[in-house]
Amino acid sequence: MPPAPLRLGSPRPRLRLVGLALTLVLLVFVVRLLQVQAVDASAYAARAEQNRYVVHTLAAERGGITDRNGVALAVSEDAYDITADPTMFGVKQLKITDGPERAAALLAPILGQDEATLVKKLRPANKNSRYTRLATRQTPQVWKQIKDLKAALAHKSGTDRTTVNVLAGVFADPSSQRVYPNGDLAAGILGWVNADGKGGGGIEQQLDKQLTGKDGKVRYAQAGGREVPTVGSTQTPAVPGADVELTIDRDIQWAAQNAITEQVAKSRADRGYVIVQDTRTGQILAMANSPGFDPNDLSKADGDAMGNAALQDAYEPGSTAKVMAMAAVLERNVATPLTHVVVPNRLHRGDRLFQDDIDHRTWYLTLNGVLAKSSNIGTILATGELAKSQSEANKVLYSYLRKFGIGGYTGLGFPGETPGILAPPQKWSTSQQYTIPFGQGFSINAMQAASVYSTIANGGVRVEPTLVRGTKGADGRFTPAPQPKKTRVVSAKTAKDLARMLESVVDDEQGTGIKARIPGYRVAGKTGTANRVDPATGRYRGYTSSFAGFAPADNPRITVYCAIQNATSGSYFGGQICGPIYKQVMEFALKTLQVPPTGAKPASLPVEYKP
């Protein structure tokens, strides 16, 4: 019997099974595709953008600072921030495990950093980080060294497969560094720029917003650490900061700084300052401090010298302040420059016995002579006539001190400036009631002291001092600084009388300021030698030596104020050590500004009278 024919099973179940399996597979792909292209499309796109595109900041160029004549005092030069992509130092990219260590060993001597610090930057805590800054504001020479080393490694790795270019992930962002062409000249005014590119003191800090500008950005595609030029890039340009023009004159600043530096060293003093001011406009032509610092190299700077002591030191002015007491006496018509004042050898007031700097017989002085000979006793007697009672006289004197700007800010808005200390008259101690008229018992800064004499020189009108003439924006347009505030303090007649009296201090052989004489010019000035409060102990120790004045006395143009703190070698009298500085700086300023010599000299006011 023949075998039964083989019967094949129906293929339909198998086809259904295969079809179902394929459908499920396709469905998985479709779902995944929908997830990638629809549901999570933005997330994946962002991740792709992160891996493909790089965004770098384009640092705005910091505005320059110049003197009144356009001479550069602070400029920004090309520099580079050295950066790296940490993901390019890993095992996958370099096929090694010590990429950061190798790169750090090569970069450390070039960047001046230790290897451990660089390794930490190349191995950030965030393993997905694509950007780290290795060093800021490096010179073009530093970046050239790194580029040459990268090129050498790249060439060697192309011919020798055992060599790895461990610097492939190192890049540079264009930046700038702050340079001060004149070294320490006017450093107290200019300040400095810190590691973050922000002003750390002085004008750099005060006008940081205007100087900084606005950073830009550049975004481009990259592969293997190189820009892909065919993909294109987007860029937002940086807006440079504004240029600032100061009121100071570089040459006069140099003369003032040189003079005060030499005298501070000669006197072995703690510090000193010189201010030169235009009496008519209030503009500061120089503000010099000693000791100073070089803002190009802050690593060598003394922290105590990095501010602007002429504005930040508060000290008792001494006899240079007597001119304000005399202004009150003249303005209130209590006396004239020729009024007779009997000055005894000693004067009892309250629980104190007052005396002058020198022991003397009874003096028969005019009010002019009281100022010329800088008599403390004569000043106490004169101001005591301001009112019927001492308390009322104190109120009158206080009002004039405030009008002259004592006890308040100068108007400069300078970082760290002190307003000084001037208590209201009802809080004056028994001693202060009699010491404040001759400059002890309250404190000022050097700019306030200079402003007092500029006020007298300007016919009794106080003009707030200024340091900035204006700014020039990115469009090249110059914007002048706002006009300073003006306040009448005393009448023009009082100011003229005071100027004549201040001439006696310098001209008369009995005056204390004869070392400030300038041939061909009439000079008005006043010496000062005050007991000094030691900032470290709060007790009196040493002296503040000073000289203040203006010239030409008959047509004032320039005020010069000098003060030296705690001279320990040679004389400590203001007329002896600050008078010559006044003369040196004033002569230079008069010549620089081409101020003509004085005309005929008037008759001198008498210093003494016969009883």
Sequence and secondary structure as in RCSB ss.txt:
>XXXX:A:sequence
MPPAPLRLGSPRPRLRLVGLALTLVLLVFVVRLLQVQAVDASAYAARAEQNRYVVHTLAAERGGITDRNGVALAV
SEDAYDITADPTMFGVKQLKITDGPERAAALLAPILGQDEATLVKKLRPANKNSRYTRLATRQTPQVWKQIKDLK
AALAHKSGTDRTTVNVLAGVFADPSSQRVYPNGDLAAGILGWVNADGKGGGGIEQQLDKQLTGKDGKVRYAQAGG
REVPTVGSTQTPAVPGADVELTIDRDIQWAAQNAITEQVAKSRADRGYVIVQDTRTGQILAMANSPGFDPNDLSK
ADGDAMGNAALQDAYEPGSTAKVMAMAAVLERNVATPLTHVVVPNRLHRGDRLFQDDIDHRTWYLTLNGVLAKSS
NIGTILATGELAKSQSEANKVLYSYLRKFGIGGYTGLGFPGETPGILAPPQKWSTSQQYTIPFGQGFSINAMQAA
SVYSTIANGGVRVEPTLVRGTKGADGRFTPAPQPKKTRVVSAKTAKDLARMLESVVDDEQGTGIKARIPGYRVAG
KTGTANRVDPATGRYRGYTSSFAGFAPADNPRITVYCAIQNATSGSYFGGQICGPIYKQVMEFALKTLQVPPTGA
KPASLPVEYKP
>XXXX:A:secstr
          SHHHHHHHHHHHHHHHHHHHHHHHIIIIISHHHHHHHHHHHHEEEEEE      EE TT  EEEE
EEEEEEEEE GGGGSHHHHS S HHHHHHHHHHHHHT  HHHHHHHHS SSTT   EEEEEEE HHHHHHHHHHH
HHHHHHHHH TT   TTTTEEEEEEEEEE TTTTTTHHHH EE TTS EEEHHHHHTHHHHH B EEEEEEEETT
EE TTT EEEE  B   EEEES  HHHHHHHHHHHHHHHHHHT SEEEEEEEETTT BEEEEEEES   TT GGG
  GGGSS HHHH  B  GGGGHHHHHHHHHHTTS  TT EEEE S EEETTEEE  SS  S EEEEHHHHHHTT 
HHHHHHHHGGGSSSHHHHHHHHHHHHHHTTTTS  S   TT    B   GGG  TTHHHHGGGT SSBB HHHHH
HHHHHHHTTTEEE  BSEEEEE TT  EEE     EEE S HHHHHHHHHHHHHHHHSTTSS GGG BTTB  EE
EEEEEEEE TTTSSEEEEEEEEEEEESTTS  EEEEEEEE   SS   HHHHTHHHHHHHHHHHHHHTT      
      SB   
